Structure formats: C-alpha cells, structure tokens
Amino acid sequence: MGNTSYSANLEVDSTQVLMALAGPQSALLSEVAKESGAEISLRGNTIYLAGEEADVRLAFRFLTDAVELVGRGFGVAPNDVAGSLRGLRDDPNRSLTELLDETILITARKKPVLPKSDGQRRYVEAIRNHDLTFGIGPAGTGKTYLAMAMAASLLTQKRVKRIVLVRPAVEAGEKLGFLPGDLAEKVNPYLRPLYDALYDMLEYERAQQLKERGQIEVAPLAFMRGRTLNDAFVILDEAQNATPEQMRMFLTRFGYGSKVAVTGDITQTDLPSGARSGLREARDILQGIPGIAFCTFSDADVVRHPLVQKVIVAYEKRDAERAAEAALAPEEARNGRGRRGEAP
C-alpha cells in the first residue's frame, strides 16, 4: 500500500496565471483531482495536495508544468487532463511541457494548437515527416482538426501555396450538378466540418480572402480526376466513404512539394451495403511503403466530451460481440446439420 498521508503545496505567484489555470469553479483542479486520485484544494495563491504519494506526485507534476505553460500563454483545459495524466503516469521521466509542447503555430493572433495525446503527437510528427499520412480512428480524436492545423500553419509560413479540401459526397452520389450555385456552394454542406476547423485557426476574413484568391479550394472527390496538385496541402476527409477506385485516383493526384492527409473511420462507412471502403483497401495495400505513414487512433485519443469516449467504447464492445456471434454461427449450423443427420 502507498503512503496515504503524503502532501504537497504549490504556490502560484501570479494571480492571473492561477485564475487562468483553475478556471471557472476550479474546473481544471477538480478534473486533476478526479483523474489523479489526489485531494486538491485552493486557498489564496496556494494549491494544496494530499493523498497517496504516487497520486500526489503525479498531480503535482501536472500542475507545476501547467503553471509554466499558462504563464507562457498556452491554454490548459479540463479536457487536456485525462490524456496528459495517462502520459505522465506511463513515463515518470516525462513532463507535461514535453507532452503538450508539440505546438502547431498558426498565426500570431491565434493560439497555438496543441496535440493532447500520444496518438495525436505521433500523428502530427508523421505529417511533418511524410508526404502522405493516413489518420484512421473514431470520431473526436482530432484527425481532421490537426491535419487542418498543419495545413493552415504551412500555408501561413508559405511552405505550401494552397490548401485543397476534399470530401466524398456520398449522400448525393457524387452527382452534384443538379444543385444550385457554383461548385463551392454545391459541395459546401459536405465540407462544413473542414470549414469549422479552418475558421478556428484563421480569422474569418483572412480565410475568405484566401478562398477568393484560390489559396483555399474545396472539391468533391469526384472532381479530382485528371488533376495534378503541386505545392499544396491536400486533405481527404471522411475517406472511408471513398470507393477503392476513387481512392486510387485520389492518391495519384498530388505532385511535387505537396503533403496529403487522408482521414477517416473505417467503422463508419456510408457506402452502399457490400461496397468495400477505399480507405480500408489502401491501408491493406500501402502498409510498409517508405514515405507513407499510418496513424491509428483509439478511444484513448478522444478529445471531445468525456461521454464521446464512453459511446465509442460501448459501440466497439457491441461490434466485437456481433463479430464473435457471426464467427460462431457457421460452426453451430454445421454442428446442427451433423446432429440431424445422425442415426437414432
């Protein structure tokens, strides 16, 4: 058993930093207490910790580094806590600064984007070091958001000349001609999540200006045929809804000086029943090719509301049970036939 009477105090000199760190109703401190197991209270400018020695030391490490990060202008939110504490618990030699310091700088007026889990940090590093990166995993793991952050950062640094956002328009069967408006207006409903992420990182007026100049372009997947994209950051979102033929076509479109991020969740395809996902096939075919990175996210990487992680785990459990039942059914059928064919 650990020492249950261990305690530690952390004095924060700056009241402004302390207020930013604690948050409304001390929400962040409450989250640290819940996830670490330590008892945490705030009196004046001092944070008091008590409980099992391992729990207190873990919470103290987190809060000490969080004070430093907040003092440098970075935000540390309650939804950063669980994943960060897991990382600190798994590796006693790491610090929160190391875990959260893989920043993606967008513009001077926007706060940097911080990967919030080991999976997200590997993903960002893969995009930096590879021309083609696949991000595969459940909703809420930041696959699209981080790809957009990298794209916006490289565009503002003039390391790419434009961003091209691509998404299959499965619901409209990729036949968008009957819809009113120009191409962007036709496909805009399908690209809304990409725009939401973009406006999180660039001021709205700036983003609109870049769109008007053609430096930010939207395109349904079907319209990519016959193009070659040089010096561009290309994001294919919801790639599980691309057919194998579309995926093959897309992956042969990018040219020199370009980076491509392909994101999707192979468990949530909207393709017709029986159709094979191009994302699943690409993963099977392209694994191990130098220059191509595959990053797989899990429920541990979910950075949305905590209930999202629980929903994902519940559905994954249900899927595993169905798969087990499906595997068992043929054997039971064979056994049943054998029993019926036996002589009395």
DAPE-V528679 format. One record per helix or strand. SS is the DSSP state (H for helix, E for strand). FROM is the first residue (numbers start at 0). TO is the last residue. If there is no record, write none. Layout:
SS:FROM:TO  SS:FROM:TO
This chain:
E:5:10  H:14:21  H:23:35  E:38:42  E:45:50  H:52:70  H:77:89  H:95:99  E:102:103  E:112:113  H:117:128  E:131:135  H:142:155  E:161:166  H:169:171  H:182:200  H:203:211  E:215:219  H:220:223  E:228:228  E:231:236  H:238:240  E:242:242  H:243:250  E:253:253  E:258:263  E:276:276  H:277:285  E:291:295  H:298:300  H:305:339
